[in-house]
Amino acid sequence: MFWPMLAIALGFLGIAVLGVLAARVFVETRRLARQVSEASGRITRAAEDLERAATPLAAQGAHALRQD
């Protein structure tokens, strides 16, 4: 009777460990998704800033090419 009970206890502990690890993976995945979302927003803002900064420069370059 000892061995079947030990096997059941070890099986339960194994499933409990897998459950804890799955929860940790879930939490880390959500944190990574949040960081990716924030980085995407920063990249979008930087691209918009770059576009605004490049527009006058492009106009000056086009004007200089037309004068030559």
Contacts in CASP RR format, 6 or more apart in sequence:
PFRMAT RR
TARGET T0000
AUTHOR 0000-0000-0000
METHOD contacts of the structure
MODEL  1
MFWPMLAIALGFLGIAVLGVLAARVFVETRRLARQVSEASGRITRAAEDL
ERAATPLAAQGAHALRQD
END
